[in-house]
Amino acid sequence: MPPTPTPALSSSLPPVLPAHRQLFYGGEWHEAERGASWELFSPGDGTALGPCADASDRDVDAAVRAADTAFRQWRDTPPFERARVLRHAADVIRRHRDELALIDAYDGGNAITPMSGDIEAAAQQLEFFAGLITQVKGETIPMGSGRFNFTLRQPLGVVARIGAFNHPVMFSAGKVAAPLAAGNTVIVKPPEQAPLSTLRLAELWNDVFPRGVFNVVTGHGNETGEALVRHPGVAKIGLIGSIVAGRAVMKAASDTLKPVLLELGGKNALIGFPDSDLPALADAIVAGMNFAWCGQSCGSTSRVFLHEAIHDQVLAAVLQRLPEFKPGLPQLSATTMGAIVDARQHQRILEYIEHGKREGATLAYGGRVPDDPALSKGLFVMPTIFSDVTADMRIAREEIFGPVLSVLRWNDEEAVISQVNALEYGLTCSIWTNDLSTALRTAERIEAGYVWVNEVGRHFLSAPFGGFKQSSTGREECFDELIGFTQTKNVHVRFRGAVAR
């Protein structure tokens, strides 16, 4: 089949954007079956970024069949060769780091400098799982004389990964590492708000992976994702998204009893004890909120509980640090805080700010769109801090996914732990104290899957990342993630002449 012609794009578009806007599967570009597409716009200044193919259920079926055909070859590829290919893929994205970061800045709105770090994080995940490939081992099980019993770990088949808009290329490139290392083939559905870096990734990796091993289907609305989740040829679904999306995926996946790996929302707490290193604590509060990503991060510590003995001093120090984060055009290297991903999310954040005011919280900083005329065409919100927040307020209970930080005052350890644990979320928590007993006692009682002590925000490859309660199923960034994309087969051998028993 000849390759699909590349669509003509406007010469006014940024030159780094991908040339192909179709669906990528089986090593080739394909027009959507209905010819459907939607238009993309940059949240930084409203620039039109061109069309993107909108896949139907038939398009998804074609992609699954192509990935399944490739699976027969990829699963039998020697482990060291799979590892070599993954390392090559990491090298390729590193060479194109600035280009990929710039695409995400235009398309997703986050500032280009932190986006550059996303590419390195994805490359490290590819290398990490490449190094673990030979550790996917079975076991021998003693059965007595005349018998040999052992297990095999084998790949699942076709895996679908559905990504989120806050780290588009990192999720598309890094989250395929474990399933590919295990011998599966992958179909990626990038976020509809920011799909372009994943399409560019497909262009860059077209000569890296065998045909059909890495595939991309784009879609606007729910049809594409639902078709992937329900397809009987998809063996497992990985989703990064909201709790609402996770529940929908789990429900749809039950029709075919396929396993799911869900990394969902968080309303994460940071607890400051009175013996904390106060300047470091103030730095951590700002860093943990991920203002560089406009607070659009599932791991943001958006609930800060400060002991009353240090509350006023630490809050004042935090407010002094906030001018460092000033909204600006995402594509400029000097920008420290970019744009909100789309108009719907922008409006949602502003509505939460109004809720905070009405509920009686004190607006200590921000709470509005910037007044810079250069930003008038974009979707920006100033970094925002509410103080005098109580645990029953909506801004303290619901995930806003924006640059809105709630600061609560506490004086009773039992009460603060109860408040931290009261929500359906349980992704991360950061504990600040110089007393080891306090740190370990609190870490044990907090209902969250990833806990920092005197640290915030950092991930460490090989340390399992995931949440409790409604925030997660499964663990990522560790050996368990790799094993989660395999299945165990038991083989029992009875030697000739062995006595039956």
Beta strands, then each sheet from edge to edge (+ up, - down):
strand 1: 23-25
strand 2: 28-30
strand 3: 37-41
strand 4: 48-53
strand 5: 140-141
strand 6: 147-155
strand 7: 158-162
strand 8: 185-189
strand 9: 214-216
strand 10: 234-240
strand 11: 260-263
strand 12: 269-272
strand 13: 303-307
strand 14: 362-365
strand 15: 384-387
strand 16: 404-410
strand 17: 428-432
strand 18: 450-453
strand 19: 472-473
strand 20: 486-494
sheet 1: 1+ 2-
sheet 2: 3+ 4-
sheet 3: 5+ 6- 20+
sheet 4: 9+ 8+ 7+ 10+ 11+ 19-
sheet 5: 14+ 15- 16- 13- 12- 17- 18-
end
